[in-house]
Amino acid sequence: MEEVCRGMQTYAGISVVNALPGWYGSSMAIDLKVEVKVSETEYCESQDILIDTIIQFFRQKYNLPCMKAEINSEIPPKGGLKSSSAVSTALIAEIMRRYKIKDVDPPKLSAILSLKAGVSYTGAYDDATSSYYGGVTFTFNKEFQLIEIKEPPDISVVLLPRGNRQVKIDLNHLKRYAGLFQEIFNVARKDIITGMRLNGIAMAEILGYDTSPIKQALKGGALASGISGNGPSIFAVTKPGDEGKVIDIFSNFGEVLVTRVVEPRSLE
């Protein structure tokens, strides 16, 4: 079977609602994949703080041997496109599959260990669920609660991927906007595109990013555009076939990627 030779795959994502201000978050899976394979090694060598934290958890709880993770990723790193959540959920699920472990919830454990490793402010449970399950997930990150998973709209996704975020994240400042983002969350549950548009613009303004690409994309026909996560990557979504104008606009600011949304997989 194909699964015997391939590792676990998960997906990148773009933000529908950022969870930092008010704990309520939503993320949409997009078709940029991460594949993770694990192999046993004689010595436990450090690879990455999050990977090390995950492997150490399984070694201690299930008495497993030292492992090495082989990661193949299509996701531009450190840009707000959920690469850490994709890697962590894929690694957790791959270890579970290899050692026939059944009593673990991969997105929840990803969030818990991301907090432990210090690579996330909230655990990014919204990102972990969309990465693992696909579709559009709505979560309450404070309690690792998955509220619902929705089918994504029929859209194309145009990305202006950027890495190595320069802006500083001030959590206390963001928390002042908790009421606004909880309202955006409520809007997004009824209308995903409108929620994305409100969130994307608001986060870009609050974090101090240049909003020129976003505003130009919206004028060029994008249904929504904004900062994904805490940036610096920018996304725009369009009706299928309407990507051309937005691609031309984003091309003035850097390299462009075009992808599509991912349907949710079964929870079984």
Secondary structure by P-SEA (a helix, b strand, c coil): ccccccccccbbbbbcccccccccbbbbbcccbbbbbbbbbcccccccaaaaaaaaaaaaacccccbbbbbbbccccccccaaaaaaaaaaaaaaaaaaccccccaaaaaaaaaaaaccccccaaaaaaaaacccbbbbccccccccbbbbbccbbbbbbccccccccccccccccaaaaaaaaaaaaaacaaaaaaaaaaaaaaaacccaaaaaaaaaaccccccccccccbbbbbcccccaaaaaaaaaaccbbbbbbbbcccccc
